[in-house]
Amino acid sequence: MKHSKKFWVEISGTMVVVIVGGTIGFTMIHAKGTEKESAYQETSLQYGDLELAFEEDGTTAISTDSQLPEFSVTAVTMTVEEVYVESGDSVNEGDALYKLTDDSVEAAKEYYEEAVADAKDDLDTAEMNYETGVLEVQYTYQSTLTDAENADASYSASLSALDATVAEKKAEWENAKNDIATYTNNLANNTYYTEAGVEEKEAAVTSATDAATAAQTAYQEQKEAYDTAKTTLTNDLAALQNLITSADNLETSRDDITTLMEQVSQDYGAVEAADESMSQAKQNAEKAQSDLQAAQKEAESAKQQAEQAAQQATKKKEELESKLSQLESDYQQALRDAVTKQVSIENEYDSTVLEAQYADSTYDATITTLQDAVDSAQSTLDDLEEEQNALLSLEDGVVCASQDGTIASVTYDADDTLVEQQAFVSYYNTQTISISVEVSQEDISKIAVGDTVSVAISGARTGNVEGKVASIASSATTGGSVSNVTYAVGIQIDNSDGMLSSGSSANVTFSYGTVEDVYYIETDALSDIDGTTAKVKQYDENGDVVEIPVTIGESTEQYTVVVEGISADDTCLIETEE
């Protein structure tokens, strides 16, 4: 680290101490009996990959495992008669936890006997439906394919000639009507004039006329400007000549002569510019007149083309109108010939073909539906029997511990009613350490359940340990405004070696990505941070501290990406109070 020499400056009672070019500068300000002393530590941009992370603090705790009921507690009301344990008790698997009332247990047994019997009946019905349904769907499938094959041959032979005749006659009549309508519409709407572009070409003539007029006007204006510039040059030349010839002493008139010569030079430049503009304006006027003549010629040609097209359309329209009645009569006759047979044949054919098209999917869907019904009935029966067995395993209605361990919490008291999905008890799980931290609304979207975190635990001799995000609260737990809303996040750490304990302070580091090949600076060097903008302090050429605006990107508590505003060679200042 380099250090520079100090120098002192005193102005109107204010004394400034600055270390120039070193890592630390001190500024002491004395004003109206007050004193403020600031120190600046120098820093600069760093380049490379920046790991994005944030930290939160919490306290370690022993995790718990819950023992949930393995049977329904809502089908009938189940009531606790006696509680045998309390929090902190050590139990072995099979030890008594609760006794349920005999009435509750008996009511539950009766429920399961009826429910299991109903489920078996439902399964038998589903299996019978499956067997008969498969036979029916197989028969229907084969019949559909056979009918479709025969229907296709019959349909093709019976209707091909009728369809061809009807289609031909209808097409001739419809085409004639459509052509007549098209010709009529085109004539009424001046379509042929539109297709020939008459309106556009006439508009082009108008535009060309305006352009020619404007170009001629511009030429006249440029000519007048040229004449004016030329007159000004002539007058200034005469004034210069008169000044030179009338001066008694050229030395004393030098400034006036020089000024007038500069004016003459400007006048000459103006004449040249005006002459060039006038020549260009003349060329533009001549071209605009040529364009006008060409546009007029194109407009006349378009009118002739449109008139010829309209005459041809009128002639074709009259020819078709004379034939239209006979064409309609021919089509109606073809329809009468086909109507007695065509309707019934087509309906039968369409129905058969449609059934054949969907035969495979219909077969598969039917089999799937039948099998789903069997599977659903079997699953329901299996679940009920499993729950029934769990209930029947209770001796005298006593709920026993499912594992060895220490009781962390006891949910129910005597006379309480069991609630679905609510544990009987929870056990301390010393194999896992949990930590609950509050994460801000700004950071919560950066993490997900299953993410790996690094945890520093106070007093731990093993250094940082690895943990996992086990849970993220779906609703905020603290804060009222956007700036201080937080969400509870649960962290779990493997403690199978028993090295960790509860009640220790823990710092959790959440890493959520890396930005590569970026410039970044210590976050403490930034001030007035507002979204993507901030300011940094630097010394100017006089040694004064100034603020420079910068654009920033991703940020952590320690570092922030700088997008633009300063370069790698710039030295920035971190202010610290002395």
N, C-alpha and C positions, 0 to 999 in steps of 0.2 A: 504494500500500500504506500503510495507516494504522498508527501506532505509539502505544501508550499509555504512561503513566508507570509507573515501577517502584515497588513498595513492598515492605518487608521485614518479616517476622514471625519472631520467635525464641521457640521453646517448648522448654524442657528440653534445651537444647544443640543443637536442630535448627534450622537456618536455611533459610528458604524464600524464593526470589526469584521473583516472578510479575510478568509484564507483562500487565495486565488489559485486555481489549478489543482488543489488537493481534494481529498475525499471529504473533508469536513469544513464547512464555513460557518462562522458565527455572526449573527447580526444582533446588536444591542441597540434598542431605541429608547431614548429618554425624552419624555414630553410631558409637560405640566405635572411634574412630580411622580409620573408613573414610569415603570421600567418593564420591558418585555424582552426576553432573550430567547432566540430561536437558533437551533443548530440544523445544518443540512448535511446529510450523508449522501454522497454521490453514488449514482447507479447508472446503468445504461441497458440498452436492449440486449437480450440474449436470443440466439437462434437455435432452433432444433425442434424436437418433438416435445409437446407439453401434455403431461398426463392430467386429465380432468378429474377432480375429486373434491369432495367436501367432507367435513368431519362433524360428528355429533357426540355428545357425552351422555352416559347413562350409568347404571349400576347393575352389577351382575346379580343374578338370582338363580336358584335351583329350578329347573323345569319340572313340570308335573305331567302325569299321565292320568287320563280320566277313565273311570269304569262306568260305561253306559249300560242301561238295561238291554238285555238281549231278546226281550219279548215286548209286545205292545203294552203300553201303560195307559192308552187312551180308549181302547175298545170297551173297557169297563173301568170304573173308578177303583184305583188301588191305593190303599191307605197304609201308612207306616204305623206299626203298633209299638215297636221298641227299637231304640238305637243303642248299639253295643260299643261303638268306638267314638273317639273324638280326635280332633286335629292333634298331631304329634305322636299318636300311638303307632307302635311298630306292630305289624301283622305279618302272618305267613299266609301263603295261598291256602284257601279253604277256611280261614277264620271267619267267624260270624260278624257281619256288619250291621244288618237290620233284620227285624222280623216284621213281615207284612201280616195284616189281619187275616184270619182264616176266611172270613167272608170274602175278602178281596181275591184271595188265591182261588177259592172255590168258584167264584163268579168268572174268573179268568179261565179256569180249566173248562168250565161249561162253554164259554165263548169259543175256545179253541177246538173243543170236540165238535161243535156245530160247524165252525168255519172250515175245519179240515174235512169233515164229511161232505159239506157243500162243494169244497174244492175238488174232492175226488169225483163227485158226480159230474162236475163241470169238465173234468179231464176226460172221464169216460165218454161224455157226450161229444167232446171235441174230437176224440179219437175215432168214434163211430162216424161222425160227420166227415172226417178226413177220408176214411176208407170208402164210404159211399160216394163222397164228392169226387175222389180220384177216378172211380169207375165212370161216373157221369161225365166228367170233363174229358176223359179219354175218348169216350163214345162221341161226344159232341165235336171234339177236335177232328176225328177221322171223318165224321159225316160232313163237316164243313168243307174239308179239303176235297172230298169226292164231289159234293154238290158244286163247288166252284169250278172244278175241272169240266164237268158236264155242261154247266151253265155257260161257260166261255165258248165252247164249241157251238152250242145252240144259238147263242147270241150273235156270234160272228156270222153264221150262215143266214140267220133270219133278218138281221137288220143292216148288214153291210150295204146291200143294194138300195134299201129304202133311205138310209142315212145319206148315202152319196147323192141320190136324186134330190132329196129335200135340201141338203146343204148347197148343192149347185144352184138350184132355183132361188133359194133364199139369198145366196150371195149375189146373184145377178140383180135381183130386185133391190137388195139393201145397198149394193154398190151404186146403182143408178140413183137411188134416193140421196145417198150421201154426196154423190158427185153434183147432183142438182143443187142440194143445199149449200155445198161449198162454192159453186159458181155464183149462186144467188147472193150469198154472204159476201163474197169477194167483190162482186159488182156493187153491192149496196154500200160497202165500207171502203170503196176505192183501194182495195187491197193491191191491185196491180200497179196503181200509182205508188203505193207504199213500197212494194217489192222493187220497183224501178228506182226508188229513192228520189222521187220527184220533189217531195217536201224538203228533204235534206239538201238536195241540190239547189232548190230555190232559196233555202236558208243560207246556203253557201254563197249564192249570188249576193244576197243582202249583206252577208258578213264581208264578202269581198268588196262590195261597194263602199261599206263603211270603212273598211281598211284602206281602200284607195283614197277616199276623201280624207281620212286621218293622215295618211302618208303625204298627200299633197299639202295639207295644212302644216304638217311638220316641216316639210321642205320650205314652205314660205316663211315659217318662223325662223328656221335656221338661216335662210338667206338674209332675213332682216337682221338677225344677230350678227351675221358676217359683215353686213354693211355697217352696222353700228360699231363693231370692233375696228373695222378699217377706218371709219371716221375718227374714232378715238385715237388710233395710232397716228393718223395724219395730223390731228390737232396737237398731240403731245410732241411729235417731231418738230412741228412749227414752233411750239413753245420753247423747246430745247434750243433750237437754232437761234431764236430771238434772244434767249437768255445768254447764250454764248456771245453773240455779236454785240449785245448791249452792255455786257459786264465791263466795268472800268478796270476791275482787278479780278482775274480768274481765280486767284488764290482765295480771295475772300468769298467768292461765289461757289467754291468747290462743293460744299455740302448740298447747296440747292441744285447744282448741275448733276451731282451724283444721284440725288434722289430722283430727279426728273429722268436721268438715263435708266435707272432701275425701272421706273414706271414705263418708259418706252419699251424696255426689254419685255416687261410683262405684257404690254399692249401687243407686241409682236407675237408673243406666244399665244395670246388670246385670238389674234387674227388667224394664226395657223390652225388652232383648235377649231375655230368657227368654220374655217374653210373645209377642214376634214369632215366636220359634222354636217355641213351643207352638202358635200359630195355624197356622203353616206345617205342622207335624207333623200337626195335626188334619185339615187339608185333604188332606195326603198319605194319611192313613189312610182318609178317606172315598173318595178317588179309587181307592186300591188295592182297596177293597171293591167299588166299582163295576166296576173292571176284572175282578175275580174273577167277578162275576156274568155279565159279558159272555163271558168265557172258558168258563164252564160251559155257556152257551147254545150257543156255537159248537161245542163238543165234542159235545154231544148231537146237533146238526144233522149233523155229520160222520158220526157213527155210523149215523144213519138213511140217509144218502146211500150209505155203503159197503154196507149190508145190501141196499138195493135193487139196486145194481150187481152184487153177488154173485148175487142171485136171477136176474137177467136173463142173466148169463154162464152159469149152470148150465143154464138153459133152452136157450140157443143151442148149448151144447156137446152136449147130448143130441140135438138135431135133426141136427147135423152127423155125429155118430157113427152115426146110423141110416142115413145116406146114403153113408158112407165106402166101404163094400164095393163098391157099385155104381159109384162114381166110379173106383175103382182098376181094376175090370174093364173099364170103357170105355177107360181109358188104355192098358192092356195090349193090347187089341184094336187100337188105333190103331198101336201099335208093331209088332205082327205084320204089319199091312198094309204098313208102310213098310220093314221091315228088309231084305227081299230085294233091294231096289233102292237104298235110301238110302245104305247104307254105301259101295258102290263108286262111286256117282255123286258123293257128297260128297268122297271121297278124291281122285278124279280132278279134280274142280273145284277143290278147295283147292290141290292141287299146281300146277295150271295157272295159277290166279290169283296164287299166290305168286311163281311164276317171272315172270309178267308185271309184278307190282309192282316186282320188283327187276331187270327187264330193262335199264333205262337204266343203273342203277348197276353192274350186272354187266358190261354192255358197256363202260362207261367204265373200270371197274377192270381189265378184261382188256386193253384197249388200252393203258392206262397201264403195266400190268405188262410187256407186251411191249416197249413203247417204253423203259421203264426198263432193261430187260435190254440193249437195243441201246445206249442212252446209256452205261450202265456199262461195257460191253465196249469202246466207242469211247474212253471216258475212260481206261480202263486201257491201251489200245493207245497213245494219244497220250502218256501219261505215260512209258510204257516207251520209246517211240521218242525222246522228248525226252531222257531219261536216257542212252539208247544213243548218241545224237548227241553228247552232252556227253562221254561216255567216248571215242568214236571221234575226237573233236577233239584229244585228247591225242596229241601227237607223241612217240613213243618213251616213252610213259608219263609225260611231264613235265607237271606242274601249273603253270600260268602265272598271273601276277598279273592280277586282273580289273579293276584300275584303277591310275592313277598315285597315288603317295603314299609315306608313310613307314611302315615296318613297326612296329606297336606291340607285337605279340607273335607268337611262332612256337609253334604247338601241339605239333608232333611232332618227334621225333628219329629218326635212322636206326634201322631195325628195328622202329619202332612200328607197331601195327596201327590203321588208321583206325576211328574211332568215329562212329556216326550222330549227326547234329546237332551235331557238334563242328567248329569252324572250322579251316580250314587255317592261316590267319593272320588278324590283325586290323590295320587301318590307322588311323593317327591321322586324325581328322576335324576339321580346324581350323575348319570352318564352324560347328561346334557346341561350346559349352563345357558341361561337365556338373559338377554339384555333388551330393555325397552328404551327406545330413544324417540324424540320428537323431531320430525323432519319438516322443514318449511314447505309451504305450497310451491315456492319457486323450484325446489329441488326434488319434490316427490315424484314428478314425472320422469326423472332420470334413472330411477331404480325399479326393479321388479323382483317378485318372489323368486328365490333360487339364486340370486346374485351372490357372488363371493365378496366378502368384506375383510378388511384387516382390522384387528382389534388389539389395542394396547391396554392391558389391565394393570392397575396399580398394584405394585408388590409382586407381580408375577415374575418368576426367575427364568421363564422360558422365552421371554421377549414377546414380540407381536404374535398373535395366534390367528388362525383363519376361522371365519364364521360364515354363516349363510343367512340371507334374508328369509325369514320363515313366514312373516305375515306383514301386510300393509293395511292399515285401517281404511275402510271405504268412506268414512266421514271424518271431518276435522274434529280434533279433540281440544284444541286451544285456539285462542285468538278471535278477534271480532272483525278486524279489517284485513284487506288482502295482504298487507305488509307483514302481519304477524300470525297468520293462520298456519297451524302445524298439524301433522298427522302422525299417529303412533305407528312405529315400525318395530317389529319383533325380530331379534337376532338370536340365533342358536349356535352354540359352540360345542364341539365334541369334547367331553370330559371323561372319556373312558379310563384315562390314567389317574383320575382323581386329583390332579394337580391344582385345579381351580376351585374357588369357593364363592359363596354368595356375599353380597354386601361390599364388594370392591368397586372403586371407581373405574370406569372403562371409557376409552375414547375409540369410537368406531369411524374408520375411514371408508367412505363409499367411492369407489372408482367407477366412472361411467363413460370412459372412452379416452381417446388420445387424438390430438390434432397434430398433424405432421408438418414439418418444414415451415414453421411460423416464427415470427419475431414476438417476444413477450417480455414483460417488465414486471418488477415487483408491484403488487397491487397497492402497497403503501405509498408508491410514488404518484398515484393518481388522486385527483380531487375533483369535486363537482361532477361526479359520475351520474349520467342521465341516459339510461338505455345504452346506445352505441357511441355516445360521446363522453369525453372527459377532458381534464386538463393536467399537464405536467409542468413542474417548475424547472427553469434553467437560468443560468447566468447569462446576461447579455454582454455585449462587447465592453460595457462600462463596469461590469462586475455586479450589476443590479439583478435581483431576482425577478424574473418575469414568468407569466403563465402562457403556455402554448397549448392550443386545442388539438386533440387527437381523436381519431376514430378507433374504437376498441371492438374486440370480438369476444370469444369465450373467456370466462373468468373463473378463477378459484380464489380461495382466501389468500393464497400466497402470490400467485402470478396471474397476469391478464394479458391476452393477446392484443398487440397493437397493429392495426390494419394500415393506418397512414397517419401522417402528421409529424413524425420524427424519423431520423435515420439511425443506423447502427452506430455511427460515429458521435451522435449527440450524447452529451452528459446531462442526466436529469438529477433532480434533488429530492430527497426524502426528508421532510421536515420533522424534527423532533424537538420537544420542549426541554430546555436546560434548567 
